[in-house]
C-alpha cells in the first residue's frame, strides 16, 4: 500500500480491505500490522505472540468436570473408547459459529475431514478458524459457545475413521 492519500471513497478500514490484510499477514507469517489513515488507526495482531501466564488462572473452573479430567489430560487426547480429542491450539475465546445468526460449524454425529473448520478461537481480537486436522465423527462437544479456552484444552471428542 502506498503512503500517499487514498481516494475519497476508499478506506483502509473497509471490511474487505481488512480481510485482505489478514490474508497477507497469514501468507507472509506476519504477527502484527499497524495502519493509520488520517486520525484513524488500526492495529492487527495474530495470536502467535500470546504466551501470557495469567491465562492459566481460569484453569480451576474447567476442573469442575472432575470425572473426565484424567482422560482429558492424556497428551494425545486418547480415551479408552478409542476416541481422540481436538485441542485448542491457543488461548482465547471459543466460538461455535461464524456469527451469531449462523448455524454452528459442526454438530454431534457429523463426519469431518482434516480441512473441516470446527470453530473459531478469538485471540487478541483476531478470529482464527480452527481446522479439524483429523477425520472422523464428532462424538462430543466439550466446550460452550463463548467460553474462554486455554492452550491444549480439549474442545471435541472424535471417533476417528478406521
TABEL-V367963 format. One record per residue. D_FIRST is the distance of its C-alpha to the first C-alpha in Angstrom with 2 decimals. Layout:
{{D_FIRST} {D_FIRST}}
//
This chain:
{{0.00} {3.74} {6.60} {8.65} {10.28} {9.58} {12.66} {15.52} {15.78} {12.25} {11.59} {9.34} {12.92} {14.21} {15.98} {14.53} {10.92} {12.49} {14.41} {11.58} {10.18} {13.88} {14.38} {11.76} {13.56} {16.79} {16.04} {15.10} {17.67} {15.61} {17.81} {15.65} {12.23} {12.42} {10.14} {11.56} {11.56} {14.84} {17.60} {16.09} {14.94} {14.56} {15.36} {15.54} {18.05} {19.88} {23.68} {24.26} {24.88} {27.54} {30.94} {32.50} {36.30} {37.03} {35.79} {39.02} {41.11} {41.02} {42.73} {46.24} {45.42} {44.78} {47.92} {49.89} {49.87} {52.46} {53.93} {50.87} {49.54} {51.23} {49.86} {46.33} {46.56} {47.05} {44.20} {43.59} {44.38} {47.53} {50.32} {53.90} {53.46} {51.00} {47.88} {44.67} {42.01} {38.27} {37.20} {34.22} {31.65} {30.52} {31.59} {30.49} {31.63} {32.90} {32.22} {34.35} {32.38} {28.80} {29.60} {32.85} {33.98} {33.43} {36.01} {35.98} {34.21} {37.64} {41.33} {44.38} {45.92} {42.70} {42.11} {38.78} {37.19} {34.74} {31.69} {32.98} {30.84} {33.51} {31.73} {28.70} {28.72} {26.65} {25.90} {24.07} {22.77} {21.28} {23.30} {24.22} {26.07} {29.09} {30.60} {34.38} {34.39} {38.03} {40.24} {43.07} {44.26} {43.20} {46.41} {45.31} {42.35} {42.85} {40.48} {40.10} {37.05} {35.01} {37.04} {35.66} {35.73} {35.92} {34.80} {37.17} {38.85} {40.40} {38.80} {40.73} {43.89} {43.79} {46.72} {45.29} {46.08} {49.10}}
//
